[in-house]
Amino acid sequence: MAVPKPPAACLIGWPAAHSRSPLIHHYWLRTLGIEGGYVIEAVPPDEFKDFIFRLSLRGFVGANVTIPHKERALALSKPDERARAVGAANTLWFADGELCSTNTDVEGFINNLDACAGGWDKCEDAVVLGAGGASRAVVFGLRERGIKRIHLVNRTMARASALADQFGASVLPVAWDTLGDLLPSAGLLVNTTSLGMKGQPPLELDVGRLPSRAVVADLVYVPLDTPLLTAARARGLKTADGLGMLLHQAVRGFELWFGRRPEVTPELRALVEADLTNT
């Protein structure tokens, strides 16, 4: 009688070697005493469809999906409401033989905020910088938590307006050059752009104009301490960083694939921080 293989999941991307996902999932497999695996699969765009359709035949119970495959993953699976709203899927699993998908960036962002700055959702006005895929996940999460007004700031107004139209009246498109006027009433400021990332231009913004109760979140995690977060902490503001979101967004996929809900611990964070610092 054949012994069943331990469950395995993978990360599909092109390129994909830079991902910290294996480090995160192997830590959880080890600490929870689960026999299972998680590997990187570098799959070029023209081979993605075939790879997805043969996912279970390749021995996988599910997958994470990263750039440039997230939109294709949505189209080739049965997406939930979050994945549809964000327009991209980053987590795949099988339910009753059907390939299902979600976008865990939403709960990764929200759960990280809850962990770092409890009570953040009492604010009425949030300011979100950027109108790309990450911004869609953030806006969806903020609307789900009942934030009254979400000011979407982008250099290209057309992109901000298109995103606002998709999400409804609570999302307000704003021109980048009027950002300073929004800061005094912002209870939450979120950077979803690449500004401040290693090798990118800095984010020019005066955190001194934010109220003392404001929370500042930055989705960038290289460097860990972006100039925005450093300036916010110097003012005594609560902050939530990109690494925290990365760790929290991995929780749901692990639970779907391996049947146990893992925890984001200080030990795990220290492990990934050390890996980021050494590269």
ROSEPA-434621 format. One record per residue: x, y negated, z negated of N, C-alpha, C in turn. Coordinates in Angstrom, 1 decimal, always signed. Atoms other than C-alpha are relative to their C-alpha. Example, Ala and Ser with C-alpha at 12.3 -4.5 7.8 and 13.67 -1.06 7.14 Angstrom:
2
R nxx nyy nzz caxx cayy cazz cxx cyy czz
R +0.9 +1.2 +0.0 +12.3 +4.5 -7.8 +0.9 -1.2 +0.0
R -0.9 +1.1 +0.0 +13.7 +1.1 -7.1 -0.8 -1.1 -0.8
% end
This chain:
279
R nxx nyy nzz caxx cayy cazz cxx cyy czz
R +0.9 +1.2 +0.0 +0.0 +0.0 +0.0 +0.9 -1.2 +0.0
R -0.8 +1.2 -0.1 +1.4 -3.3 +1.1 -0.2 -1.0 -1.2
R +0.1 +1.0 +1.1 +2.2 -5.8 -1.7 -0.2 -1.4 +0.6
R +0.2 +1.3 -0.6 +0.7 -9.2 -0.9 +1.1 -1.0 -0.3
R -1.0 +1.0 +0.1 +3.1 -12.0 -0.3 -0.4 -1.1 -0.9
R +0.4 +1.2 +0.8 +3.2 -14.9 -2.8 -0.5 -1.1 +0.9
R +0.5 +1.1 -0.9 +1.2 -17.9 -1.5 +1.1 -1.1 +0.3
R -1.0 +1.0 -0.4 +3.3 -20.5 +0.4 -0.7 -1.1 +0.7
R +0.5 +1.2 -0.7 +2.6 -24.0 +1.6 +1.2 -0.7 +0.6
R -1.2 +0.6 -0.7 +4.7 -26.3 +3.8 -0.3 -1.5 +0.2
R +0.1 +1.4 -0.5 +5.3 -29.9 +4.8 +0.3 +0.0 +1.5
R -0.2 +0.1 -1.5 +4.8 -30.6 +8.5 +0.3 -1.4 +0.4
R -0.3 +1.3 -0.4 +6.5 -33.6 +9.9 +1.0 +0.0 +1.1
R -1.0 +0.1 -1.1 +8.8 -34.9 +12.7 +0.6 -1.4 +0.0
R -0.8 -0.9 +0.8 +11.3 -35.7 +11.2 -0.6 +0.3 -1.3
R +0.6 -0.3 +1.3 +10.7 -34.2 +7.8 +1.0 +0.3 -1.1
R -1.1 -0.4 +0.9 +14.1 -33.5 +6.2 +0.1 -0.9 -1.3
R -0.2 +0.9 +1.1 +13.9 -36.6 +4.0 -1.0 +0.2 -1.2
R +1.1 -0.1 +0.9 +10.8 -35.5 +2.1 +0.4 +0.5 -1.4
R -0.2 -0.4 +1.3 +10.8 -35.1 -1.7 -1.0 +1.0 -0.5
R +1.1 -0.9 +0.3 +7.7 -32.8 -1.6 +0.5 +1.3 -0.5
R -0.5 -1.3 +0.6 +9.7 -29.5 -2.0 +0.5 -0.1 -1.4
R -0.5 +0.2 +1.4 +11.4 -30.9 -5.1 -1.1 +0.0 -1.0
R +1.2 +0.1 +0.9 +8.0 -31.7 -6.6 -0.7 +1.3 -0.2
R +0.8 -1.2 +0.1 +6.2 -28.5 -5.8 +0.8 +1.1 -0.6
R -0.8 -1.1 +0.6 +9.1 -26.2 -6.7 +0.1 -0.2 -1.5
R +0.0 +0.2 +1.5 +9.3 -27.9 -10.1 -1.3 +0.5 -0.6
R +1.2 -0.5 +0.6 +5.6 -27.2 -10.7 -0.1 +1.5 +0.1
R +0.1 -1.5 -0.1 +5.8 -23.6 -9.4 +0.9 +0.6 -1.2
R -0.9 -0.5 +1.0 +8.7 -23.1 -11.8 -0.5 -0.2 -1.4
R +0.5 +0.3 +1.4 +7.2 -24.8 -14.9 -1.3 +0.7 -0.3
R +1.3 -0.7 +0.2 +3.8 -23.1 -14.4 +0.2 +1.5 +0.1
R -0.2 -1.4 -0.1 +5.4 -19.7 -13.8 -0.8 +0.7 +1.1
R +0.7 -0.5 -1.2 +3.7 -19.3 -10.4 +1.0 +0.5 +1.0
R -0.8 -0.5 -1.1 +5.3 -17.1 -7.8 -0.6 -0.5 +1.3
R +0.5 +0.6 -1.2 +4.9 -19.1 -4.6 +1.2 -0.8 +0.7
R -1.0 +0.7 -0.7 +6.8 -21.2 -2.1 -0.5 -1.2 +0.7
R +0.4 +1.3 -0.7 +6.9 -24.6 -0.4 +1.3 -0.3 +0.9
R -1.1 +0.3 -0.9 +9.1 -25.3 +2.7 -0.3 -1.1 +0.9
R +0.1 +1.0 -1.0 +9.7 -28.0 +5.2 -0.1 +0.6 +1.4
R +0.1 -0.4 -1.4 +8.6 -27.4 +8.8 +0.1 -1.2 +0.9
R -0.1 +1.1 -1.0 +9.9 -29.8 +11.4 -0.7 +0.4 +1.3
R +0.8 -0.4 -1.2 +7.3 -29.7 +14.2 -0.2 -1.2 +0.9
R +0.1 +1.2 -0.9 +7.5 -32.0 +17.2 -1.5 -0.1 +0.4
R +1.4 +0.3 -0.3 +4.2 -33.6 +18.3 -0.7 +1.0 +1.0
R +0.6 -0.9 -1.1 +3.7 -31.3 +21.4 -0.2 +1.4 -0.5
R +0.2 -1.4 +0.5 +3.8 -28.2 +19.2 -0.9 +0.0 -1.3
R +0.7 +0.1 +1.2 +1.7 -29.5 +16.3 -1.3 +0.8 +0.0
R +1.3 -0.7 -0.1 -1.7 -28.2 +17.5 +0.1 +1.5 -0.1
R -0.2 -1.4 +0.1 -0.4 -24.7 +18.0 +0.4 +0.5 -1.4
R -0.4 -0.3 +1.3 +1.3 -24.7 +14.7 -1.1 +0.0 -1.0
R +1.1 +0.1 +0.9 -1.8 -25.8 +12.9 -1.0 +1.2 +0.2
R +0.9 -1.1 -0.3 -4.0 -23.2 +14.6 +0.5 +1.4 -0.5
R -0.6 -1.2 +0.5 -1.6 -20.5 +13.5 +0.6 -0.1 -1.4
R -0.5 +0.3 +1.4 -1.0 -21.8 +10.0 -0.1 +1.2 -0.9
R +0.1 -1.1 +0.8 -2.4 -18.8 +8.2 +0.8 +1.2 +0.5
R -0.8 -1.0 -0.6 -0.8 -16.4 +10.6 +1.5 -0.1 -0.3
R -1.4 +0.3 +0.4 +2.5 -18.0 +9.7 +0.3 +0.3 -1.5
R -0.1 -0.3 +1.4 +1.8 -17.1 +6.1 -0.2 -1.1 -1.0
R +0.2 +1.2 +0.8 +0.8 -20.5 +4.8 -1.5 -0.1 -0.5
R +1.3 +0.2 +0.5 -2.2 -21.1 +2.5 -0.5 -1.5 +0.2
R +0.3 +1.4 -0.2 -2.1 -24.8 +3.3 +1.3 -0.8 +0.3
R -1.2 +0.8 -0.4 +0.2 -27.8 +4.2 -0.3 -1.4 -0.4
R +0.0 +1.5 +0.0 +1.1 -31.4 +3.6 +0.3 -0.4 +1.4
R -0.3 +0.6 -1.4 +1.2 -33.5 +6.8 +0.5 -1.4 -0.2
R -0.6 +1.3 +0.0 +3.4 -36.5 +7.3 +0.1 -0.6 +1.4
R -0.1 +0.7 -1.3 +4.3 -38.9 +10.1 +0.8 +0.9 +0.9
R +1.1 +0.8 -0.7 +3.5 -38.7 +13.0 -1.3 +0.8 +0.1
R +1.1 -0.9 -0.3 +0.9 -36.0 +12.6 -1.3 -0.2 -0.8
R +1.2 +0.1 +0.9 -1.7 -37.4 +10.1 -1.3 -0.2 +0.7
R +1.2 +0.2 -0.8 -4.2 -38.5 +12.7 -0.5 +1.3 +0.7
R +0.3 -1.2 -0.7 -4.0 -35.3 +14.7 -0.5 +1.1 -1.0
R +0.5 -0.9 +1.0 -4.4 -33.3 +11.5 -1.5 -0.2 -0.4
R +1.4 +0.3 +0.2 -7.7 -35.1 +10.9 -0.9 +0.6 +1.1
R +0.8 -0.4 -1.2 -8.9 -34.3 +14.4 -0.1 +1.5 +0.1
R +0.0 -1.5 -0.2 -8.0 -30.6 +14.2 -0.5 +0.8 -1.2
R +0.5 -0.7 +1.2 -9.6 -29.8 +10.8 -1.4 -0.6 -0.4
R +1.3 +0.5 +0.5 -12.8 -30.4 +8.8 +0.3 -1.0 -1.1
R -0.4 +1.0 +0.9 -12.1 -33.7 +7.0 -1.1 -0.3 -1.1
R +0.9 +0.5 +1.0 -13.7 -34.8 +3.7 -0.2 -1.5 +0.2
R +0.4 +1.5 -0.1 -15.1 -38.4 +3.2 +1.2 -0.9 +0.0
R -1.2 +0.8 +0.1 -11.7 -39.7 +2.1 +0.8 +0.0 +1.2
R -0.8 -0.1 -1.2 -9.8 -38.5 +5.1 -0.7 -0.7 +1.1
R +0.7 +0.7 -1.1 -12.5 -39.8 +7.5 +0.1 -1.5 -0.2
R -0.1 +1.4 +0.3 -12.5 -43.2 +5.8 +1.4 -0.6 +0.3
R -1.4 +0.5 -0.1 -8.7 -43.5 +5.8 +0.4 +0.2 +1.5
R -0.4 -0.3 -1.4 -8.5 -42.1 +9.4 +1.2 +0.8 +0.1
R -1.2 -0.9 +0.0 -5.7 -39.7 +8.5 -0.1 +1.0 -1.1
R +0.0 -1.1 +1.0 -5.2 -36.4 +6.7 +1.4 +0.3 -0.4
R -1.3 -0.4 +0.4 -2.2 -35.5 +4.6 +0.1 +1.3 -0.7
R +0.0 -1.3 +0.8 -3.3 -32.3 +2.9 -1.0 +0.9 +0.7
R +0.8 -1.0 -0.7 -4.7 -29.1 +4.6 -0.1 +1.2 -0.9
R +0.1 -1.3 +0.7 -6.1 -26.0 +3.0 -1.2 +0.8 +0.6
R +1.1 -0.9 -0.5 -8.5 -23.1 +3.8 -1.1 +0.2 -1.0
R +1.2 -0.3 +0.8 -12.0 -22.8 +2.5 -1.0 +0.9 +0.8
R +0.9 -0.9 -0.8 -14.1 -19.8 +3.7 +0.5 +0.2 +1.4
R -0.6 -0.2 -1.3 -11.7 -19.3 +6.5 +0.1 -1.2 +0.9
R -0.1 +1.2 -0.8 -12.0 -22.9 +7.7 +1.1 -0.9 -0.5
R -1.0 +0.9 +0.4 -9.2 -25.4 +7.8 -0.6 -1.3 -0.3
R +0.6 +1.3 +0.5 -10.2 -28.4 +5.7 +1.1 -1.0 -0.3
R -1.0 +1.0 +0.2 -8.4 -31.7 +5.1 -0.5 -1.1 -0.9
R +0.3 +1.1 +0.8 -8.3 -34.6 +2.7 +1.2 -1.0 +0.1
R -1.1 +1.0 +0.1 -6.2 -37.7 +2.1 +0.3 -0.3 -1.5
R -0.2 +0.2 +1.5 -4.6 -37.6 -1.4 +0.7 -1.3 -0.3
R -0.6 +1.3 +0.3 -3.0 -41.0 -1.0 -1.0 -0.8 -0.9
R +1.0 +0.8 +0.7 -6.3 -42.4 -2.4 +0.1 +0.3 -1.5
R -0.1 -0.3 +1.4 -6.2 -40.5 -5.7 +1.4 -0.2 -0.6
R -1.4 +0.3 +0.4 -2.4 -40.8 -5.8 +0.2 -1.4 -0.5
R -0.1 +1.5 +0.3 -2.7 -44.6 -5.8 -0.8 -0.3 -1.3
R +0.9 +0.3 +1.1 -5.7 -44.7 -8.2 +0.5 +0.6 -1.3
R -0.4 -0.7 +1.2 -4.4 -42.1 -10.7 +1.3 -0.6 -0.6
R -1.2 +0.7 +0.4 -1.0 -43.8 -10.8 -0.3 -1.3 -0.7
R +0.4 +1.2 +0.6 -2.6 -47.1 -11.6 -0.6 +0.3 -1.4
R +0.6 -0.4 +1.3 -4.7 -45.4 -14.4 +1.1 +0.3 -1.0
R -1.0 -0.5 +1.0 -1.5 -43.9 -15.9 +0.9 -1.2 -0.4
R -1.0 +1.1 +0.3 +0.6 -47.1 -15.7 -0.7 -1.3 -0.6
R +0.7 +1.3 +0.4 -2.0 -49.9 -16.4 -1.5 +0.3 -0.2
R +1.4 -0.3 +0.3 -5.1 -48.6 -18.0 -0.9 -1.2 -0.2
R +0.8 +1.2 +0.1 -8.0 -51.0 -17.7 +0.1 -1.0 +1.2
R -0.2 +0.8 -1.2 -6.8 -52.4 -14.4 -1.3 -0.3 +0.8
R +1.2 +0.1 -0.8 -10.2 -51.8 -12.9 -1.1 -1.0 -0.5
R +0.9 +1.0 +0.5 -11.8 -54.5 -15.0 +0.1 -1.3 +0.8
R -0.2 +1.2 -0.8 -10.5 -57.1 -12.6 -1.1 -0.1 +1.1
R +1.0 +0.2 -1.1 -12.9 -58.6 -10.0 +0.6 -0.3 +1.3
R -0.6 +0.3 -1.3 -10.4 -59.7 -7.4 +1.4 +0.7 +0.2
R -1.2 -0.7 -0.3 -7.7 -57.5 -5.8 +0.6 -0.6 +1.3
R -0.6 +0.5 -1.2 -5.2 -58.7 -3.2 +0.9 +1.1 +0.5
R -0.7 -1.1 -0.6 -3.9 -56.0 -0.8 +0.8 -0.6 +1.2
R -0.9 +0.4 -1.1 -0.9 -56.8 +1.5 +0.2 +1.1 +1.0
R -0.1 -1.0 -1.1 -0.9 -55.0 +4.8 -1.3 +0.6 +0.4
R +1.3 -0.5 -0.5 -3.5 -53.4 +7.0 +0.3 +1.3 +0.8
R -0.3 -1.3 -0.6 -1.9 -50.0 +8.0 -0.7 +1.1 -0.7
R +0.6 -1.2 +0.6 -2.7 -46.5 +7.0 +0.0 +0.1 -1.5
R +0.0 +0.0 +1.5 -1.6 -46.8 +3.4 -1.0 -1.0 -0.6
R +0.9 +1.0 +0.4 -3.7 -50.0 +3.1 -1.4 +0.6 +0.0
R +1.3 -0.6 -0.1 -6.8 -48.0 +4.2 -0.3 +0.9 -1.2
R +0.1 -0.9 +1.2 -6.2 -45.5 +1.4 -0.2 -0.8 -1.3
R +0.1 +0.9 +1.2 -5.8 -48.3 -1.2 -1.4 -0.6 +0.0
R +1.3 +0.7 -0.1 -8.9 -50.2 +0.0 -1.1 +1.0 -0.4
R +1.0 -1.0 +0.3 -11.0 -47.0 -0.1 -0.1 +0.3 -1.5
R -0.1 -0.3 +1.4 -9.8 -46.2 -3.6 -0.6 -1.2 -0.9
R +0.5 +1.2 +0.8 -10.5 -49.8 -4.9 -1.5 -0.2 +0.1
R +1.5 +0.1 -0.2 -14.0 -49.8 -3.4 -0.7 +1.1 -0.8
R +0.6 -1.1 +0.8 -14.7 -46.4 -5.0 +0.0 -0.3 -1.5
R -0.1 +0.4 +1.5 -13.7 -47.9 -8.4 -0.9 -1.2 -0.3
R +0.9 +1.1 +0.3 -16.1 -50.8 -7.9 +0.6 -1.4 -0.1
R -0.6 +1.3 +0.0 -13.7 -53.7 -7.4 -0.8 -0.9 +0.9
R +1.0 +0.8 -0.7 -15.9 -56.6 -6.4 +0.5 -0.6 +1.3
R -0.6 +0.7 -1.2 -13.6 -58.5 -3.9 +1.4 +0.5 +0.2
R -1.3 -0.5 -0.5 -10.7 -57.0 -2.0 +0.5 -0.9 +1.1
R -0.5 +0.9 -1.0 -8.7 -59.7 -0.2 +1.1 +0.7 +0.8
R -0.9 -0.8 -0.8 -6.9 -58.0 +2.7 +0.9 -1.0 +0.8
R -0.9 +1.0 -0.6 -3.8 -60.1 +3.7 +0.9 +0.7 +1.0
R -0.9 -0.6 -1.0 -2.0 -59.3 +7.0 +0.4 -1.1 +1.0
R -0.6 +1.0 -0.9 +0.2 -61.2 +9.4 -0.9 +0.0 +1.3
R +0.9 -0.1 -1.2 -2.1 -60.0 +12.3 -1.4 +0.0 -0.5
R +1.4 +0.2 +0.5 -5.6 -61.3 +11.4 -0.9 +1.0 +0.6
R +0.9 -1.0 -0.7 -7.2 -59.0 +14.0 +0.0 +1.3 -0.7
R -0.1 -1.3 +0.7 -6.0 -55.9 +12.2 -0.7 -0.1 -1.4
R +0.7 +0.2 +1.3 -7.2 -57.2 +8.8 -1.5 -0.1 +0.2
R +1.5 +0.1 -0.3 -10.6 -58.1 +10.3 -0.6 +1.3 +0.4
R +0.5 -1.3 -0.4 -11.0 -54.7 +11.9 -0.1 +1.0 -1.2
R +0.0 -0.9 +1.2 -10.2 -52.9 +8.6 -1.2 -0.5 -0.9
R +1.1 +0.6 +0.9 -12.6 -55.3 +6.7 -1.4 +0.4 +0.6
R +1.3 -0.3 -0.6 -15.4 -54.6 +9.2 -0.3 +1.5 -0.3
R +0.3 -1.5 +0.3 -15.0 -50.8 +8.6 -0.4 +0.2 -1.4
R +0.3 -0.3 +1.4 -15.2 -51.1 +4.8 -1.2 -0.9 -0.6
R +1.2 +0.7 +0.5 -18.0 -53.7 +4.4 +0.4 -1.4 -0.6
R -0.1 +1.4 +0.4 -18.6 -57.1 +2.8 +0.9 -0.2 -1.2
R -0.8 +0.2 +1.1 -16.5 -56.5 -0.3 +1.5 -0.2 +0.4
R -1.4 +0.1 -0.5 -13.3 -56.5 +1.8 +0.1 -1.3 +0.9
R -0.1 +1.3 -0.7 -12.3 -60.0 +3.0 +1.4 -0.2 +0.7
R -1.3 +0.2 -0.7 -9.6 -60.5 +5.7 +0.5 -1.4 -0.3
R -0.6 +1.3 +0.3 -7.1 -63.3 +4.9 +1.3 -0.2 +0.8
R -1.3 +0.3 -0.8 -4.3 -65.0 +6.9 +1.1 +0.0 -1.0
R -1.2 -0.1 +0.8 -0.8 -64.4 +5.5 +0.4 -1.3 -0.6
R -0.5 +1.3 +0.5 +0.0 -68.1 +5.1 -0.9 -0.6 -1.0
R +0.8 +0.5 +1.1 -2.9 -68.6 +2.7 +0.1 +0.9 -1.3
R -0.2 -0.9 +1.1 -1.7 -65.8 +0.3 +0.2 -0.7 -1.3
R -0.3 +0.7 +1.3 -0.4 -68.3 -2.3 -1.3 -0.5 -0.7
R +1.3 +0.5 +0.6 -4.0 -69.6 -2.8 -0.7 +1.0 -0.7
R +0.8 -1.1 +0.6 -5.3 -66.2 -3.8 +0.6 +0.5 -1.3
R -0.7 -0.6 +1.1 -2.7 -65.4 -6.4 -0.5 -0.4 -1.4
R +0.4 +0.4 +1.4 -4.0 -67.4 -9.4 -1.3 +0.7 -0.5
R +1.2 -0.7 +0.4 -7.3 -65.4 -9.4 +0.1 +1.5 +0.2
R -0.2 -1.4 -0.3 -5.8 -62.0 -8.5 +0.2 +0.8 -1.3
R -0.2 -0.9 +1.1 -6.2 -59.3 -11.2 +0.9 +1.2 +0.4
R -0.8 -1.1 -0.5 -4.4 -56.8 -9.0 +0.6 -0.4 +1.3
R -0.7 +0.3 -1.3 -1.8 -57.3 -6.3 +0.7 +1.3 +0.4
R -0.6 -1.3 -0.5 -0.8 -54.3 -4.1 +0.8 -0.3 +1.3
R -0.8 +0.1 -1.3 +2.0 -54.3 -1.5 +0.0 +1.4 +0.7
R +0.0 -1.2 -0.8 +1.3 -51.6 +1.1 +0.9 -0.2 +1.3
R -0.9 +0.2 -1.1 +3.8 -53.1 +3.6 +1.4 +0.6 -0.3
R -1.3 -0.5 +0.2 +7.4 -52.1 +4.1 +1.0 -1.1 -0.5
R -0.8 +1.1 +0.5 +8.6 -55.5 +3.0 +0.6 +0.3 -1.4
R -0.6 -0.3 +1.3 +11.1 -55.1 +0.1 +0.6 +1.4 +0.0
R -0.6 -1.4 -0.2 +12.0 -51.5 +1.3 +1.5 -0.2 +0.4
R -1.4 +0.0 -0.4 +15.7 -50.7 +1.7 +0.1 -0.2 +1.5
R -0.2 +0.2 -1.4 +16.8 -52.1 +5.0 -1.1 -0.9 +0.7
R +1.1 +0.8 -0.5 +13.6 -54.2 +5.4 +0.2 -1.5 -0.5
R -0.1 +1.4 +0.6 +13.2 -58.0 +4.9 -0.7 +0.0 -1.4
R +0.7 +0.1 +1.3 +12.2 -59.1 +1.4 -1.4 -0.5 +0.1
R +1.4 +0.5 +0.0 +8.6 -59.8 +0.4 +0.1 -1.4 -0.7
R -0.1 +1.3 +0.5 +8.5 -63.6 -0.1 -1.3 -0.3 -0.7
R +1.2 +0.2 +0.8 +6.0 -64.1 -2.9 +0.3 -0.5 -1.4
R -0.2 +0.6 +1.3 +5.8 -66.2 -6.1 -0.9 +0.7 -1.1
R +0.8 -0.7 +1.0 +4.6 -63.8 -8.9 -0.3 -1.0 -1.1
R +0.3 +1.0 +1.0 +4.7 -66.9 -11.2 -1.4 -0.5 +0.1
R +1.4 +0.5 -0.2 +1.3 -67.8 -9.7 -1.1 +0.9 -0.4
R +1.0 -1.0 +0.4 -0.4 -64.6 -10.8 -0.4 -0.3 -1.5
R +0.4 +0.2 +1.4 -2.4 -64.7 -14.1 +0.7 +1.0 -0.9
R -0.8 -0.9 +0.9 -0.8 -63.1 -17.2 -0.6 +1.4 -0.1
R +0.6 -1.3 +0.1 -3.3 -60.2 -17.1 +0.2 +0.8 +1.3
R +0.0 -0.6 -1.3 -2.5 -59.3 -13.5 +0.9 +1.3 +0.0
R -0.8 -1.2 -0.2 -1.2 -55.8 -12.5 +0.5 +0.0 +1.4
R -0.7 +0.1 -1.3 +1.3 -55.5 -9.7 +0.4 +1.5 +0.4
R -0.3 -1.3 -0.5 +1.6 -52.3 -7.6 +0.8 -0.1 +1.3
R -0.8 +0.0 -1.2 +4.2 -51.6 -4.9 +0.1 +1.5 +0.5
R +0.0 -1.3 -0.5 +3.9 -48.5 -2.6 +1.4 +0.4 +0.4
R -1.4 -0.3 -0.4 +7.6 -48.7 -1.7 +0.7 +0.7 -1.2
R -0.8 -0.6 +1.1 +9.8 -46.3 -3.7 +1.5 +0.2 +0.3
R -1.4 +0.1 -0.3 +13.2 -46.8 -2.0 +0.3 -1.5 +0.3
R -0.4 -0.3 +1.3 +14.4 -48.8 -3.9 -1.1 +0.2 -1.0
R +1.0 -0.2 +1.1 +12.6 -47.7 -7.1 -0.5 -1.3 -0.5
R +0.3 +1.3 +0.5 +12.7 -51.2 -8.5 +0.1 -1.0 +1.1
R +0.0 +0.9 -1.0 +11.7 -53.4 -5.7 +0.0 -1.4 -0.6
R +0.0 +1.4 +0.5 +12.2 -57.2 -6.0 -1.3 -0.5 -0.6
R +1.4 +0.4 +0.5 +8.4 -57.6 -6.4 -0.2 +0.6 -1.4
R +0.3 -0.6 +1.3 +8.2 -55.2 -9.3 +1.0 -0.6 -1.1
R -1.0 +0.6 +0.9 +11.4 -56.6 -10.9 -0.5 -1.4 -0.5
R +0.5 +1.3 +0.3 +9.9 -60.1 -10.8 -1.3 +0.1 -0.9
R +1.3 -0.2 +0.7 +6.5 -58.9 -12.1 +0.3 +0.4 -1.5
R -0.4 -0.5 +1.4 +8.2 -57.1 -15.1 +0.6 -1.1 -0.8
R -0.7 +1.1 +0.7 +10.3 -60.2 -15.9 -1.1 -1.0 -0.5
R +1.1 +0.8 +0.5 +6.9 -62.0 -16.3 -0.8 +0.7 -1.0
R +0.8 -0.8 +1.0 +5.6 -59.3 -18.6 -1.2 +0.6 +0.6
R +1.2 -0.6 -0.6 +3.1 -58.0 -16.1 +0.1 +1.5 +0.0
R +0.0 -1.4 -0.2 +2.0 -54.4 -15.9 +0.3 +0.4 +1.4
R -0.3 -0.3 -1.4 +3.3 -52.6 -12.8 -0.2 +1.5 +0.2
R +0.1 -1.4 -0.4 +2.8 -49.3 -10.9 +0.9 +0.1 +1.3
R -0.9 -0.1 -1.1 +5.5 -48.1 -8.5 -0.3 +1.1 +1.0
R +0.3 -0.9 -1.1 +5.6 -46.1 -5.3 +0.4 +1.4 -0.4
R -0.4 -1.4 +0.4 +7.3 -43.1 -6.9 -1.2 +0.6 -0.8
R +1.1 -0.5 +0.7 +4.4 -42.7 -9.3 -1.1 +0.4 +0.9
R +1.0 -0.4 -1.0 +2.0 -42.7 -6.4 +0.3 +1.3 +0.7
R -0.5 -1.2 -0.7 +4.1 -40.1 -4.6 -0.2 +1.2 -0.8
R +0.2 -1.1 +0.9 +4.0 -37.8 -7.6 -1.5 +0.3 -0.2
R +1.4 -0.3 +0.2 +0.3 -38.2 -8.3 -0.8 +0.5 +1.2
R +0.7 -0.5 -1.2 -0.7 -37.7 -4.6 +0.2 +1.5 +0.2
R -0.3 -1.4 -0.3 +0.9 -34.3 -4.7 -0.8 +1.0 -0.9
R +0.7 -0.9 +1.0 -1.3 -32.9 -7.6 -1.1 +0.8 +0.7
R +1.2 -0.7 -0.5 -4.4 -32.1 -5.6 +0.4 +1.1 +1.0
R -0.4 -1.0 -0.9 -2.6 -30.2 -2.8 +0.5 +1.3 -0.8
R -0.5 -1.1 +0.8 -0.8 -28.0 -5.4 -1.2 +0.8 -0.6
R +1.2 -0.6 +0.6 -4.1 -27.3 -7.1 -0.8 +0.9 +1.0
R +0.7 -0.7 -1.0 -5.8 -26.3 -3.9 +0.7 +1.2 +0.5
R -0.8 -1.1 -0.5 -3.0 -24.0 -2.8 +0.3 +1.1 -1.0
R -0.5 -0.9 +1.0 -1.9 -22.4 -6.0 -0.9 +0.3 -1.2
R +1.0 -0.3 +1.0 -5.0 -22.6 -8.2 +0.2 -0.5 -1.4
R -0.2 +0.6 +1.3 -3.6 -24.5 -11.1 +0.3 -1.5 +0.2
R -0.2 +1.5 -0.1 -3.7 -28.3 -11.7 +1.3 -0.4 -0.8
R -1.3 +0.3 +0.6 -0.1 -29.5 -12.4 -0.1 -1.4 -0.6
R -0.1 +1.3 +0.6 +0.9 -32.5 -14.5 +1.2 -0.8 +0.5
R -1.1 +0.9 -0.3 +3.0 -35.5 -13.6 +0.7 -0.3 -1.4
R -0.7 +0.1 +1.3 +5.6 -35.4 -16.5 +1.2 -0.9 +0.2
R -1.3 +0.8 -0.1 +8.5 -37.7 -17.4 +1.2 +0.8 +0.5
R -1.1 -0.9 -0.5 +10.8 -34.7 -16.7 +0.0 +0.0 +1.6
R +0.1 -0.1 -1.5 +9.5 -34.4 -13.1 +0.4 -1.4 +0.6
R -0.4 +1.3 -0.5 +9.8 -38.2 -12.6 +1.5 -0.2 +0.0
R -1.5 +0.1 +0.1 +13.4 -38.1 -13.8 +0.7 +0.8 +1.0
R -0.6 -0.9 -1.0 +14.2 -35.2 -11.5 +0.0 -0.7 +1.4
R +0.1 +0.6 -1.3 +12.9 -37.1 -8.4 +0.7 -1.3 +0.0
R -0.8 +1.3 +0.0 +14.4 -40.4 -9.5 +1.5 +0.2 +0.2
R -1.4 -0.3 -0.1 +17.8 -38.8 -9.8 +0.3 +0.4 +1.4
R -0.2 -0.4 -1.4 +17.4 -37.3 -6.3 +0.0 -1.3 +0.9
R +0.1 +1.2 -0.8 +16.4 -40.7 -4.9 +1.3 -0.9 -0.2
R -1.1 +0.8 +0.3 +19.3 -42.4 -6.6 +1.3 +0.5 +0.6
R -1.2 -0.7 -0.6 +21.8 -39.9 -5.2 +0.1 +0.0 +1.5
R +0.0 +0.0 -1.5 +20.9 -40.4 -1.6 +0.3 -1.4 +0.6
% end
